[in-house]
Each structure stands twice: as C-alpha cells, then as structure tokens.
Amino acid sequence: MSDVCGIETPSRPLHKAEAGPADYFALLKPRVMSLVVFTGLVGMVMAPGSMHPVLALTALLCIAIGAGASGAINMWYDADIDAEMARTRGRPIPQGRIAPGEALGFGATLAVASVAIMGLLINLAAAALLALTIAFYVFVYTIWLKRRTPQNIVIGGAAGAFPPMIGWAAASGEVSLVSIALFLIIFMWTPPHFWALSLYRADDYARVGVPMLPVVAGERETRRQILIYSVLLLPVTLVPLWLGAAGFAYGLVAALLGLLFIAGALRVWRAGATHRPARQLFGFSILYLFLIFATLLAEAGLGLAGMA
C-alpha cells in the first residue's frame, strides 16, 4: 500500500482553485488502490471457508480505504518534493487545490475508520494487519526510509505486500503459510518494478534528494539489482504451487510470465544509456502481477487449486 512533522510546504501558493471530489479521490492514489484491492480479493477467495457477500465487500472496502488513507498521508508528507518532481507536481497539494493539513486530516480519518470498521464488522486479525500496513507505509517507508536509504523500496515494499494477507485473515481469521507466500510474491516483485521506474526518473529523484538506487549507486548497479530480483522472483511465485494452494495452470502461467520478466530484465541490463527497456519492464511488471494473481483467483474460483 502505499507516502507528520518537519515538512517543507511547496513554494507555490495554496488554493489556486476550489478542491473538487476528483482532487480528494486523487489523494487516495486510485491506481495503487485498485491493485491493492485486487490482491486482497485474491487472498480472500483463496482462504478456507466462506464469507457473506456483504461482509466480503465490507472487508474489501476497508482495504481500499486503508490504502487510500496511506496515499493521502504520503502526499501530505511528501508535498515538498512532489512539487519539484515532473511525475508528481500535478497532484492536488502541489497544485494548491488541497491544503496539506486538509490532506492529513482526510487521510488520518480514513485510516482510523477503515481499521475500526474492519475490527468491528470482520475480525481483529484482519484489522490488526490493516493497521500494521498503514503504519508501516506511513511511518517506516514514508517518514523513515524514503529519504534516508536506497533500500527504501526493498524494505518499504512490505506495505504493498500485506493486502492478500489481510484478505486471507478477513475470510479465515488467521494468517497461514499460503498467505505469507502471496505476501512474498509482491514483496519480491516490488524492487524490480520500482527500480525500473526510477531508472528513467532518476533526475527527478536526484533533484529532490531522494536516495533511490540509481541516484546513489548508479544505473549499472540498479540494472544488476533488477536482474537479480527478477531471477529470484520466479521461484517465489511457484511457492503456492509447492504448498498445494495452486494448480498446474498457475504453475505454467507463473513460469512463463517469470521467464518473460527475466527476459525484460536482461534487456534492461544490456540497454546501456537508453531507458526504453526500463519503461517497457515497468509497464509489463504491472500486467505481470495482475496476471499472476488473476490466475490464482481463477483457479480458486474454479476449484482447481492443487490439481496436477
């Protein structure tokens, strides 16, 4: 999931225009939220037992709101650097449509509400994991790691890997080895995904002093790390198969997609000065994760998990 105290406010004047619903929706980082909700759904469907549809929708809504709350607080804290980066300067706070304090209040309210509703209507295990996810993204990644270490994505990526565990816990009331395996897939996917982005956005990160790997270690080392993590990702995606939680179709899809991911990483490694392969790998990585979890979802829905 996704970025309180010593923040520099943007140099641009605030409230150039009245904020509308679209601006508050943008604070929630909807593209990130959609992936979070989808992986949470997969964890929920794969878990043993069943949920009443209303409760399942409630749990997914809590996951979505919690992810959005993290995004809003992240935008509040990072308003100073967002205003200077080409990728983020169009966000509502740098553009002056929403004041930083409003974004913080909005995010904090949503965070508390999502955890409270999850605990009251679903179960305490899912609520605790949701609270941990929000706290990890805000305090560990956004405030502590992002501006201090090139390992920000490696460690901080755990926040985005929790949703399938939350979905599993919502349905079963517990954490299992299978839900941890789903966590590990996203955890290992995150570094090559974001480092591919950072390769062609390195100037942006350097301008604002965020120590992304290409900025502090150079492009060659970043390309090498992308390749290493891409190779390690393949066996990790096969863990659900080894645990009997996925079937032959998933194993085949995961293997083929993993080889394609490695091929993309090899192109990045050999690319030299051009960033086109990094852009292509970044785009493919989003499709890759969707297809991995869509296959798990399809197998679980059809009852094919564990079938050889």
ZAMARLO-415624 format. One record per residue (C-alpha): residue in one letter; y, z, x. Coordinates in nm, 4 decimals. Each point is the difference from the previous one (the first is absolute). Example, Ala and Ser with C-alpha at 12.3 -4.5 7.8 and 13.67 -1.06 7.14 Angstrom:
2
ATOM   rest         yy         zz         xx
ATOM      A    -0.4500     0.7800     1.2300
ATOM      S     0.3440    -0.0660     0.1370
//
This chain:
308
ATOM   rest         yy         zz         xx
ATOM      M     0.0000     0.0000     0.0000
ATOM      S     0.2863    -0.0306     0.1247
ATOM      D     0.5247     0.1476     0.2598
ATOM      V     0.6020     0.9167    -0.0020
ATOM      C     0.2786     0.0946     0.2646
ATOM      G     0.2083    -0.1506     0.2609
ATOM      I     0.0091    -0.3492    -0.1472
ATOM      E     0.2786    -0.2367     0.0903
ATOM      T     0.1326    -0.1731    -0.3077
ATOM      P     0.0622    -0.3753     0.0074
ATOM      S     0.3402    -0.1061     0.1173
ATOM      R     0.0366    -0.2156    -0.3100
ATOM      P     0.1801     0.1410    -0.3015
ATOM      L    -0.2271     0.1392    -0.2681
ATOM      H    -0.0050    -0.1057    -0.3649
ATOM      K     0.1278    -0.3539     0.0336
ATOM      A    -0.1717    -0.0638    -0.3311
ATOM      E    -0.1526     0.2052    -0.2766
ATOM      A    -0.3690     0.0694     0.0549
ATOM      G    -0.2379    -0.1539    -0.2512
ATOM      P    -0.3673     0.0575    -0.0838
ATOM      A    -0.0984    -0.2656     0.2533
ATOM      D     0.1661     0.2004     0.2785
ATOM      Y    -0.1930     0.3156    -0.0834
ATOM      F    -0.3181    -0.2045    -0.0275
ATOM      A     0.0694    -0.1444     0.3470
ATOM      L     0.0178     0.3564     0.1368
ATOM      L    -0.3657     0.0377    -0.0948
ATOM      K    -0.1068    -0.2814     0.2379
ATOM      P    -0.1935    -0.1782    -0.2775
ATOM      R    -0.1936    -0.2346     0.2280
ATOM      V    -0.1368     0.2931     0.1964
ATOM      M    -0.0599     0.1902    -0.3230
ATOM      S    -0.2093    -0.2813    -0.1466
ATOM      L    -0.2419     0.0074     0.2940
ATOM      V    -0.0150     0.3795    -0.0137
ATOM      V    -0.0867    -0.0045    -0.3705
ATOM      F    -0.2631    -0.2692     0.0489
ATOM      T    -0.1822     0.1854     0.2784
ATOM      G     0.0237     0.3198    -0.2050
ATOM      L    -0.1628    -0.1826    -0.2908
ATOM      V    -0.2846    -0.1159     0.2241
ATOM      G    -0.0686     0.3552     0.1126
ATOM      M     0.0026     0.1145    -0.3630
ATOM      V    -0.2439    -0.2694    -0.1172
ATOM      M    -0.2380     0.0523     0.2930
ATOM      A    -0.0181     0.3765    -0.0522
ATOM      P    -0.2976     0.1474    -0.1875
ATOM      G     0.0539     0.0897    -0.3630
ATOM      S     0.2561    -0.1452    -0.2353
ATOM      M     0.3507     0.0737    -0.1234
ATOM      H     0.1553    -0.0353    -0.3420
ATOM      P     0.2213    -0.3118     0.0149
ATOM      V     0.3115     0.2010    -0.0838
ATOM      L    -0.0706     0.2463     0.2813
ATOM      A    -0.0763    -0.2844     0.2405
ATOM      L     0.3318    -0.1671    -0.0828
ATOM      T     0.1762     0.3348     0.0393
ATOM      A    -0.1521     0.0490     0.3449
ATOM      L     0.0998    -0.3505     0.1079
ATOM      L     0.3509     0.0584    -0.1315
ATOM      C     0.0232     0.3200     0.2037
ATOM      I    -0.1145    -0.1871     0.3111
ATOM      A     0.2620    -0.2695    -0.0654
ATOM      I     0.2785     0.2517    -0.0600
ATOM      G    -0.0970     0.2006     0.3067
ATOM      A     0.0056    -0.3139     0.2147
ATOM      G     0.3359    -0.0993    -0.1468
ATOM      A     0.1399     0.3467     0.0630
ATOM      S    -0.0988    -0.0272     0.3654
ATOM      G     0.1709    -0.3379     0.0215
ATOM      A     0.3229     0.1321    -0.1532
ATOM      I     0.0146     0.2976     0.2373
ATOM      N    -0.0770    -0.2306     0.2906
ATOM      M     0.2925    -0.2254    -0.0970
ATOM      W     0.2272     0.3035    -0.0202
ATOM      Y    -0.0941     0.1219     0.3461
ATOM      D     0.0081    -0.3470     0.1562
ATOM      A     0.3229    -0.1177    -0.1671
ATOM      D     0.1799    -0.0117     0.3344
ATOM      I    -0.2482    -0.2323     0.1706
ATOM      D    -0.0714    -0.1991    -0.3172
ATOM      A     0.3664    -0.1042    -0.0019
ATOM      E    -0.0386    -0.1545     0.3471
ATOM      M    -0.3333    -0.1796    -0.0392
ATOM      A    -0.0188    -0.3525    -0.1413
ATOM      R    -0.3213     0.0793    -0.1874
ATOM      T     0.1423     0.3050    -0.1797
ATOM      R     0.3781    -0.0340    -0.0230
ATOM      G    -0.0272    -0.1366    -0.3548
ATOM      R    -0.1485     0.3252    -0.1315
ATOM      P     0.1980     0.1927    -0.2654
ATOM      I     0.1335     0.2773     0.2267
ATOM      P     0.1353    -0.2208     0.2833
ATOM      Q     0.1522    -0.2275    -0.2627
ATOM      G     0.1808     0.2969    -0.1542
ATOM      R    -0.1583    -0.0258    -0.3428
ATOM      I    -0.1724     0.3396     0.0237
ATOM      A     0.1338     0.3014     0.1900
ATOM      P    -0.2396     0.1622     0.2516
ATOM      G     0.0026     0.3307    -0.1880
ATOM      E    -0.0947    -0.1738    -0.3234
ATOM      A    -0.2955    -0.1656     0.1702
ATOM      L    -0.1145     0.3332     0.1432
ATOM      G     0.0240     0.1733    -0.3363
ATOM      F    -0.1785    -0.2863    -0.1710
ATOM      G    -0.2834     0.0004     0.2537
ATOM      A    -0.0400     0.3778     0.0084
ATOM      T    -0.0135     0.0204    -0.3796
ATOM      L    -0.2650    -0.2704    -0.0188
ATOM      A    -0.2038     0.1638     0.2772
ATOM      V    -0.0124     0.3374    -0.1720
ATOM      A    -0.0706    -0.1566    -0.3403
ATOM      S    -0.2848    -0.2201     0.1261
ATOM      V    -0.1798     0.2888     0.1718
ATOM      A     0.0530     0.2375    -0.2929
ATOM      I    -0.1306    -0.2477    -0.2572
ATOM      M    -0.2988    -0.0872     0.2191
ATOM      G    -0.0857     0.3689     0.0357
ATOM      L     0.0491     0.0875    -0.3667
ATOM      L    -0.1675    -0.3033    -0.1594
ATOM      I    -0.2524    -0.1208     0.2588
ATOM      N    -0.1169     0.2541     0.2578
ATOM      L     0.1245     0.2099     0.2894
ATOM      A    -0.1874    -0.1961     0.2688
ATOM      A     0.1789    -0.3239    -0.0878
ATOM      A     0.3327     0.1832    -0.0303
ATOM      A    -0.0450     0.1611     0.3421
ATOM      L    -0.0794    -0.3356     0.1612
ATOM      L     0.3004    -0.1611    -0.1689
ATOM      A     0.2269     0.2812     0.1228
ATOM      L    -0.1451    -0.0380     0.3509
ATOM      T     0.0638    -0.3756    -0.0084
ATOM      I     0.3646     0.0378    -0.1015
ATOM      A     0.0612     0.2788     0.2536
ATOM      F    -0.1710    -0.1957     0.2772
ATOM      Y     0.2050    -0.3138    -0.0642
ATOM      V     0.3310     0.1836    -0.0287
ATOM      F    -0.0264     0.2738     0.2614
ATOM      V    -0.2582    -0.1269     0.2508
ATOM      Y     0.0704    -0.3740     0.0001
ATOM      T     0.3613    -0.0448    -0.1164
ATOM      I     0.1671     0.3082     0.1478
ATOM      W    -0.2183     0.0881     0.2995
ATOM      L    -0.1774    -0.3092     0.1338
ATOM      K     0.1896    -0.3157    -0.0943
ATOM      R     0.2965     0.0467     0.2341
ATOM      R    -0.1871     0.1837     0.2760
ATOM      T    -0.3206    -0.1771     0.0983
ATOM      P    -0.1558    -0.3478     0.0059
ATOM      Q    -0.3065     0.1639    -0.1545
ATOM      N     0.1988     0.0452    -0.3230
ATOM      I    -0.2032    -0.2658    -0.1799
ATOM      V    -0.3372     0.1165     0.1342
ATOM      I     0.0413     0.3625    -0.1105
ATOM      G     0.2387    -0.0562    -0.2883
ATOM      G    -0.2254    -0.2682    -0.1425
ATOM      A    -0.2216     0.2767    -0.1350
ATOM      A     0.2463     0.0450    -0.2863
ATOM      G    -0.0746    -0.3475    -0.1322
ATOM      A    -0.3749     0.0548     0.0375
ATOM      F    -0.0282     0.2986    -0.2361
ATOM      P     0.0224    -0.1770    -0.3421
ATOM      P    -0.3702    -0.0950    -0.0312
ATOM      M    -0.0869     0.3612     0.0820
ATOM      I     0.2429     0.1150    -0.2693
ATOM      G    -0.1565    -0.2385    -0.2518
ATOM      W    -0.3491     0.1176     0.0948
ATOM      A     0.1036     0.3647    -0.0345
ATOM      A     0.1664    -0.0700    -0.3355
ATOM      A    -0.3305    -0.1334    -0.1361
ATOM      S    -0.2414     0.2394     0.1710
ATOM      G     0.2015     0.3085     0.0918
ATOM      E    -0.1092    -0.0210     0.3626
ATOM      V     0.0213    -0.1894     0.3285
ATOM      S    -0.3071    -0.1837     0.1308
ATOM      L    -0.1094    -0.1993     0.3036
ATOM      V     0.0517    -0.3201    -0.1977
ATOM      S     0.3607     0.0877    -0.0838
ATOM      I     0.0579     0.0863     0.3661
ATOM      A    -0.1419    -0.3420     0.0918
ATOM      L     0.2526    -0.1649    -0.2325
ATOM      F     0.2727     0.2063     0.1687
ATOM      L    -0.1150    -0.1189     0.3430
ATOM      I     0.0129    -0.3667    -0.0999
ATOM      I     0.3698     0.0235    -0.0873
ATOM      F     0.0697     0.2288     0.2970
ATOM      M    -0.1434    -0.2534     0.2466
ATOM      W     0.1629    -0.2939    -0.1793
ATOM      T     0.3515     0.1447     0.0136
ATOM      P     0.0790    -0.0331     0.3755
ATOM      P    -0.0786    -0.3723     0.0388
ATOM      H     0.1687    -0.0690    -0.3345
ATOM      F     0.3291     0.1674     0.0975
ATOM      W    -0.0074    -0.0947     0.3658
ATOM      A    -0.0224    -0.3661    -0.1033
ATOM      L     0.3176     0.0564    -0.2027
ATOM      S     0.1679     0.1871     0.2831
ATOM      L    -0.0650    -0.2848     0.2444
ATOM      Y     0.2372    -0.2326    -0.1817
ATOM      R     0.2351     0.2807    -0.1074
ATOM      A     0.0206     0.1654     0.3434
ATOM      D     0.3731    -0.0702     0.0376
ATOM      D     0.0665     0.1832    -0.3262
ATOM      Y    -0.1906     0.3084     0.1140
ATOM      A     0.1579    -0.0065     0.3464
ATOM      R     0.3491    -0.0192    -0.1521
ATOM      V    -0.0489     0.3231    -0.1948
ATOM      G    -0.2015     0.1843     0.2636
ATOM      V    -0.3320     0.0188    -0.1835
ATOM      P    -0.2711     0.0061     0.2726
ATOM      M    -0.2400    -0.2512    -0.1495
ATOM      L    -0.2682    -0.1119     0.2441
ATOM      P     0.1590    -0.3365     0.0947
ATOM      V     0.3284     0.1775     0.0778
ATOM      V    -0.1426     0.2624     0.2362
ATOM      A    -0.3175    -0.1629     0.1338
ATOM      G     0.0854    -0.3686    -0.0238
ATOM      E    -0.1467    -0.2887    -0.1937
ATOM      R    -0.3040    -0.0513     0.2228
ATOM      E    -0.1236     0.3567    -0.0491
ATOM      T     0.0685    -0.0255    -0.3735
ATOM      R    -0.2059    -0.3170    -0.0233
ATOM      R    -0.2816     0.1706     0.1907
ATOM      Q     0.0069     0.3015    -0.2325
ATOM      I    -0.0040    -0.2275    -0.3053
ATOM      L    -0.3138    -0.1674     0.1320
ATOM      I    -0.1700     0.3316     0.0819
ATOM      Y     0.0649     0.1484    -0.3431
ATOM      S    -0.1027    -0.3243    -0.1712
ATOM      V    -0.3371     0.0088     0.1779
ATOM      L    -0.0492     0.3685    -0.0867
ATOM      L     0.0901    -0.0657    -0.3625
ATOM      L    -0.3047    -0.2186    -0.0639
ATOM      P    -0.2708     0.2674     0.0461
ATOM      V     0.2132     0.2529    -0.1879
ATOM      T     0.0062    -0.2276    -0.3071
ATOM      L    -0.3812    -0.0037     0.0064
ATOM      V    -0.0325     0.3790    -0.0286
ATOM      P    -0.0097    -0.0073    -0.3851
ATOM      L    -0.2982    -0.2371     0.0316
ATOM      W    -0.1780     0.2365     0.2392
ATOM      L     0.0668     0.2905    -0.2360
ATOM      G    -0.1577    -0.1881    -0.2895
ATOM      A     0.3292    -0.0178    -0.1901
ATOM      A     0.0302    -0.3786     0.0298
ATOM      G    -0.2392    -0.2909    -0.0299
ATOM      F    -0.0893    -0.3211     0.1790
ATOM      A     0.2892    -0.1962    -0.1500
ATOM      Y     0.2509     0.2502     0.1345
ATOM      G    -0.1645     0.0008     0.3434
ATOM      L     0.0205    -0.3784     0.0167
ATOM      V     0.3632    -0.0101    -0.1155
ATOM      A     0.1011     0.2810     0.2369
ATOM      A    -0.1692    -0.1694     0.2948
ATOM      L     0.1572    -0.3403    -0.0691
ATOM      L     0.3458     0.1471    -0.0601
ATOM      G    -0.0352     0.2143     0.3117
ATOM      L    -0.0801    -0.3039     0.2123
ATOM      L     0.3007    -0.1812    -0.1445
ATOM      F     0.2169     0.3025     0.0792
ATOM      I    -0.1263     0.0036     0.3583
ATOM      A     0.0631    -0.3743     0.0288
ATOM      G     0.3582     0.0571    -0.1154
ATOM      A     0.0413     0.2810     0.2514
ATOM      L    -0.1313    -0.2279     0.2751
ATOM      R     0.2627    -0.2583    -0.0934
ATOM      V     0.2644     0.2720     0.0249
ATOM      W    -0.1384     0.1042     0.3405
ATOM      R     0.0211    -0.3566     0.1304
ATOM      A     0.3302    -0.0874    -0.1671
ATOM      G     0.2345     0.0667     0.2886
ATOM      A     0.3646    -0.0083    -0.1047
ATOM      T    -0.0483    -0.1369    -0.3528
ATOM      H    -0.0214     0.2434    -0.2897
ATOM      R    -0.1501    -0.2342    -0.2570
ATOM      P    -0.3579     0.1335     0.0420
ATOM      A     0.1315     0.3557    -0.0458
ATOM      R     0.1704    -0.1005    -0.3249
ATOM      Q    -0.3208    -0.1662    -0.1155
ATOM      L    -0.2107     0.3033     0.0894
ATOM      F     0.2388     0.2315    -0.1828
ATOM      G    -0.0232    -0.2134    -0.3145
ATOM      F    -0.3779    -0.0311     0.0257
ATOM      S    -0.0431     0.3735     0.0573
ATOM      I     0.1381     0.0743    -0.3471
ATOM      L    -0.2393    -0.2478    -0.1603
ATOM      Y    -0.2813     0.1384     0.2173
ATOM      L     0.0384     0.3563    -0.1228
ATOM      F     0.0286    -0.1140    -0.3614
ATOM      L    -0.3212    -0.2048     0.0260
ATOM      I    -0.1915     0.2818     0.1716
ATOM      F     0.0847     0.2445    -0.2784
ATOM      A    -0.0295    -0.2620    -0.2764
ATOM      T    -0.3574    -0.0667     0.1116
ATOM      L    -0.0798     0.3719    -0.0057
ATOM      L     0.1541     0.0213    -0.3459
ATOM      A    -0.1985    -0.2976    -0.1285
ATOM      E    -0.3278     0.1379     0.1345
ATOM      A     0.0651     0.3433    -0.1478
ATOM      G     0.0942    -0.1524    -0.3342
ATOM      L    -0.3133    -0.2146    -0.0072
ATOM      G    -0.2261     0.2771     0.1279
ATOM      L    -0.0972    -0.1942     0.3114
ATOM      A     0.0805     0.2690     0.2575
ATOM      G    -0.2878     0.0756     0.2305
ATOM      M    -0.1969    -0.3086    -0.1081
ATOM      A    -0.1466    -0.2022     0.2840
//
